[in-house]
């Protein structure tokens, strides 16, 4: 099967306005600890998909859940501090 792509689609797919803004990049950078913790949790869960989890696997998943929760709490606390007037927490 041959796919037909118009020239306009190929040109606009790489246009400058499609790039993330500085604010979006900063938001991603702030959320990166949460993203990495979630990836670690998914990795721990994926390891146990095709077998019965061992005690070590269960500890790994619990640890990853705690890290993910801690990263989310830290992000929320950071956001709350930034939104308070005068920067007071």
N, C-alpha and C positions, 0 to 999 in steps of 0.2 A: 504494500500500500504506500503510495506516495503522498506526503503531506505538502499542502500548498500553504506557504506563508507569504503574506503581503510584505512589500518593502516597508510600508509604514510601521507594521508591527516590529520589524527588526530594528528600525531606527529608534522608535520610542522606547523599546525595551531597555536601552542603555542610556537614556537621556539623563542629564545632570539633575533634574528635579526629582528623580527617583532615588537619589542618595539620601541617607538619613541626615537629619539636621544635627547641629551640635547639641541641642537640648535632648534629642532622642539618644544620641551616643552617650551623653552624661547619665541619662536615666538607666541605660543598659549597664554602664559601669557601676552605678550605685547598686543595681540589682544582681550583679555578677556573683556575689557570695551565695545568694539564694539559688541562682541558676546552677552553680556548681554543686551545691548541697543536694539539690533535686536530682541532678545527674548521678551523683554518688548513690543516692537512694534507689533510683531506677536500676543502676548497675547491680546493686546488691539484690534487688528483687529478681532481676533477669537471670542471675546465676542460679536461682532456685526453681526456675520454671519447669525444668525437665527432670527434676529429682526431688526427693524428700529432703527438706531443709535439715541440716545438722544443727547441733547446738551452736557451733561456730557461725553458721549462716544466720541463725536467729539473732545472735549477738551483733553481727555485722549490720543487719537490718535495723535493729533497735538503735544502734549507734548512729546510723545514717539518718534515721527519723529524728533523733534528738538534734543532730547537727542542722538538719533542714528546718526544724522548728526554731532552733536558736538563731539561725540566719534570718528567718522571717521576723522574729521578735526584734532583733537588732535593727533590721531595716525599718520596721514600724516605729521603733524608738527614735531612730535617726530622723525619720520624716516628721514625727511629732515635735522633736526639738527644733527643727528648722521652721515649722509652721507657727510656733508660739511667738507672740510679740516680744521683742527685745532679746530673743534667743534664749530665754530662760526655760529651764526644764522643770 
